[in-house]
Amino acid sequence: MNEIKNAEKNEYPMRINKYLAQKGICSRREADVLVARSLVKINGRNAKVGDKVSEGDQVDVSKKVKNFKKLQYFAFNKPVGIVTVSPVEGEKSVADIADFPEGVFTVGRLDKDSHGLIVATNDGRITGKLLDPKYDHEKEYRVRVDKKLKDRFFRIVCGGMDLEGGEITKPCKARKIDDYTFNIILSEGKRHQIRRMCAALGYEVLDLKRVRVMSIYLGNLRSGEKREIVGKELAEFLRLLNVDSRN
């Protein structure tokens, strides 16, 4: 068994699955599986699902957990016309065309009419850290619109703006590529945010492509193709997420 250091003070008692997730061992759902398989002990006894850890308790996880699951991470280039999840009749999802290993799921979404980088993994630890806007993780997009871009567009977009429904966007970075195309870097992900920002300023989005998620770049990955994220690229991605890189 490997001993786990105590959690932060003033959080006790906490459920064992939350404790293991906070320590970067696995996601809460995975922790319940480990506990059910008698791979976790609290003060020398096998933990049970729902058990709570108190301050000063010793929690040990079996070395067998190393072989419990190989964590995998993928970059996928979603084509236009494919939904990220939950297809309705006549639609195909990323899972239908990407042929991911069992247990791998997409993190975040791109709408059906957009294309580009989607991150997928079987590591439940990264979901909240990647998607929660409080972490300010950057996502970069290349956007083409229906009419010439003016300086006013960038002043308003970059400073944060009101969207229909009372939502306020965070300040962001945007730069002009040519008269009709710009790059934009967001640190949040409101529903259809870029399309709504453009529409509010009188522009229609003709093409929207995500080219980067944090330190992961789409690069020359072809539409409908995937590649595994490994090595230094993976280590930097997990470091930015503050997730333990050890499987």
DOFITOR-320977 format. One line per 2 residues: number of its first residue (from 1); for each residue z, y, x of C-alpha. Coordinates in Angstrom, 1 decimal. Each point is the difference from the previous one (the first is absolute). Layout:
% residues N
NUM> Z Y X  ...;
//
This chain:
% residues 247
1> 0.0 0.0 0.0  -0.7 3.6 1.1;
3> 2.7 2.5 -0.7  -1.0 3.2 -1.8;
5> 1.7 3.2 0.8  2.0 1.8 -2.8;
7> -1.8 2.2 -2.4  0.8 3.7 -0.3;
9> 3.4 0.9 -1.2  0.7 1.1 -3.6;
11> -2.7 -2.3 -1.4  2.2 -3.0 -0.6;
13> 0.1 -2.3 -1.8  -3.7 -0.6 -0.3;
15> -2.1 -3.0 -1.1  -1.0 -2.3 2.8;
17> -3.7 0.5 -0.7  0.4 3.8 0.3;
19> 2.0 -0.5 3.2  -2.7 -2.2 1.6;
21> -2.8 2.4 -1.1  1.9 3.0 1.6;
23> 0.3 -1.9 3.2  -3.8 -0.5 0.1;
25> 0.3 -3.8 -0.3  -2.3 -0.3 -3.0;
27> -0.5 1.5 -3.5  2.6 -0.5 -2.7;
29> -2.2 -2.6 -1.8  -0.4 -1.9 3.2;
31> 3.7 0.2 0.7  0.7 -1.7 -3.3;
33> -2.2 -2.9 1.2  1.8 -0.2 3.4;
35> 3.4 -0.1 -1.8  -1.2 -2.6 -2.4;
37> -1.1 -2.2 2.9  3.5 0.3 1.6;
39> -1.3 1.9 3.0  2.5 2.8 -0.3;
41> 3.8 -0.1 0.5  2.7 2.5 -0.9;
43> 3.2 -0.6 2.0  -1.1 -3.5 0.9;
45> -0.8 -1.2 -3.5  -3.4 -0.3 -1.6;
47> -0.9 3.1 -1.9  -1.0 -0.3 -3.7;
49> -2.6 2.2 -1.7  1.9 3.0 -1.4;
51> 2.8 -0.1 2.6  1.3 3.3 1.3;
53> 0.8 1.0 3.5  3.1 2.0 0.7;
55> 0.8 2.2 3.1  1.1 -2.2 2.8;
57> -1.8 -3.2 -1.2  -2.0 -1.9 2.5;
59> -3.5 -0.9 -1.2  -2.1 -2.5 1.8;
61> -3.6 -1.0 -0.5  -1.4 -3.3 1.2;
63> -2.4 -0.1 2.9  -2.2 -2.0 -2.3;
65> -0.9 3.3 -1.7  -2.4 0.7 2.9;
67> -2.2 -2.7 -1.4  0.6 0.9 -3.6;
69> -3.1 2.2 -0.3  -2.5 1.5 2.4;
71> -0.3 3.7 -0.9  -3.6 1.2 -0.1;
73> -1.6 3.4 -0.5  -3.6 0.8 -0.8;
75> -2.3 3.0 -0.2  -2.6 -0.4 -2.8;
77> -3.0 2.2 -0.8  0.0 0.2 -3.9;
79> -3.5 0.5 -1.4  -0.7 2.4 -2.9;
81> 0.2 -1.8 -3.4  2.9 -2.3 1.1;
83> 3.5 0.6 -1.5  3.0 -0.4 2.3;
85> 2.0 -2.1 -2.4  0.1 -1.1 -3.7;
87> -3.7 -0.3 -0.9  -1.0 -0.1 -3.6;
89> -2.9 -2.1 -1.4  -3.1 0.5 2.1;
91> 1.8 1.6 3.0  0.8 -1.5 3.4;
93> 3.1 0.9 2.0  0.5 0.2 3.8;
95> 1.7 -3.4 -0.2  -3.1 -1.5 -1.6;
97> -2.3 0.9 2.9  2.3 0.3 3.1;
99> 1.0 -3.6 0.3  3.5 0.9 1.3;
101> 2.4 -2.8 1.1  2.4 -1.1 -2.7;
103> 2.8 2.5 -0.6  -1.8 3.0 1.3;
105> -0.2 3.1 -2.3  -1.4 3.5 0.1;
107> 2.3 2.9 0.7  -1.0 3.1 -1.9;
109> -3.2 0.6 -2.0  -3.4 1.5 0.1;
111> -1.6 0.8 -3.4  -3.1 -2.0 -1.0;
113> -2.5 2.8 0.9  1.5 0.5 3.5;
115> -0.4 -2.1 3.1  1.4 -0.5 3.4;
117> 3.2 -1.2 1.7  2.5 -2.2 -1.8;
119> 3.0 -1.5 1.8  1.1 -3.5 -1.1;
121> 2.9 -2.2 1.2  2.5 -2.6 -1.0;
123> 2.8 2.1 1.5  2.0 1.4 -2.9;
125> 2.0 2.3 2.3  -2.8 2.5 0.4;
127> -0.9 0.7 -3.6  2.6 2.6 -0.8;
129> -0.1 1.6 3.4  -3.8 0.4 -0.1;
131> -0.2 1.3 -3.6  3.0 2.1 -0.5;
133> -1.0 3.7 0.5  3.4 0.9 1.5;
135> -1.2 -1.6 3.3  -3.0 2.3 0.3;
137> -2.4 -2.7 1.3  -3.5 1.3 0.4;
139> -3.1 -1.3 -1.7  -3.4 1.5 0.9;
141> -3.1 0.2 -2.2  -3.6 1.2 0.3;
143> -1.2 1.7 -3.1  -3.5 1.2 -1.2;
145> -0.2 2.4 -2.9  -2.8 1.3 -2.2;
147> -0.3 3.6 1.2  0.6 2.1 3.1;
149> 3.6 0.2 1.2  1.5 3.5 0.4;
151> 2.8 1.2 2.1  2.1 0.6 -3.1;
153> -0.1 -3.7 -0.7  1.8 -0.8 3.2;
155> 2.5 2.8 -0.3  1.1 -1.3 -3.4;
157> -0.1 -3.7 0.8  1.8 0.2 3.3;
159> 2.8 2.2 -1.4  0.9 -2.3 -2.9;
161> -1.2 0.5 -3.5  0.7 -0.5 -3.7;
163> -1.6 -3.0 -1.6  -0.5 -0.5 -3.8;
165> 3.2 -1.2 -1.4  2.3 2.1 2.1;
167> -0.2 -2.0 3.2  0.2 1.9 3.3;
169> -1.7 -1.5 3.0  1.6 0.2 3.5;
171> -1.7 2.1 2.6  -2.6 -2.0 1.9;
173> -2.6 0.2 2.7  -3.8 0.3 -0.8;
175> -3.0 1.0 2.0  -3.6 0.6 -0.8;
177> -2.6 -2.5 1.5  -3.1 1.6 -1.6;
179> -0.8 2.1 -3.1  0.8 -2.9 -2.3;
181> 2.3 -2.3 1.9  3.6 0.4 1.2;
183> 2.9 -2.1 1.5  3.4 0.2 -1.6;
185> 3.3 -1.5 1.1  2.7 -0.6 -2.6;
187> 3.6 -1.0 0.4  0.4 -1.0 -3.7;
189> -2.1 -1.9 -2.5  0.0 1.4 -3.5;
191> -2.3 -1.7 -2.5  -3.6 1.0 0.7;
193> 1.4 2.8 2.1  -3.1 1.1 1.9;
195> -2.3 -0.2 -3.0  2.4 2.1 -2.0;
197> 0.4 2.5 2.7  -3.7 0.5 0.3;
199> -0.5 0.1 -3.8  2.7 2.7 -0.3;
201> -2.2 2.2 2.4  -3.3 -0.8 -1.8;
203> -1.3 -2.8 2.3  -1.0 -3.5 -0.9;
205> 0.6 -2.7 2.5  -3.2 -2.0 0.7;
207> 1.5 -2.3 2.7  3.5 -0.7 1.1;
209> 0.8 -2.2 3.0  3.3 -0.8 1.5;
211> -0.3 -0.2 3.8  3.6 -0.2 1.2;
213> 3.4 -1.1 -1.0  2.6 1.3 2.5;
215> -1.1 -1.6 3.3  -2.5 -2.5 -1.5;
217> -3.6 1.2 0.0  -2.9 -1.4 -2.0;
219> -2.3 0.3 3.0  -3.2 -1.9 -0.2;
221> 1.3 -2.6 -2.5  -2.8 -0.7 -2.4;
223> 0.3 0.2 -3.8  1.7 -3.1 -1.4;
225> 1.2 -1.2 3.4  3.5 -0.4 1.3;
227> 1.6 -0.3 3.5  3.5 -1.0 1.0;
229> 2.3 2.7 1.4  1.5 -1.3 3.2;
231> 1.3 0.9 3.4  0.6 3.6 1.0;
233> -1.6 1.3 -3.3  2.5 -2.0 -2.0;
235> 3.0 0.9 2.2  -0.7 3.7 -0.4;
237> -0.5 -0.3 -3.8  3.4 -1.8 -0.4;
239> 1.7 2.4 2.4  -1.1 2.9 -2.2;
241> 1.3 -1.8 -3.0  3.3 -0.8 1.8;
243> -0.5 -3.7 -0.6  1.1 -2.7 2.4;
245> -3.2 -1.4 1.6  1.5 -3.4 0.6;
247> -1.1 -2.6 -2.5;
//
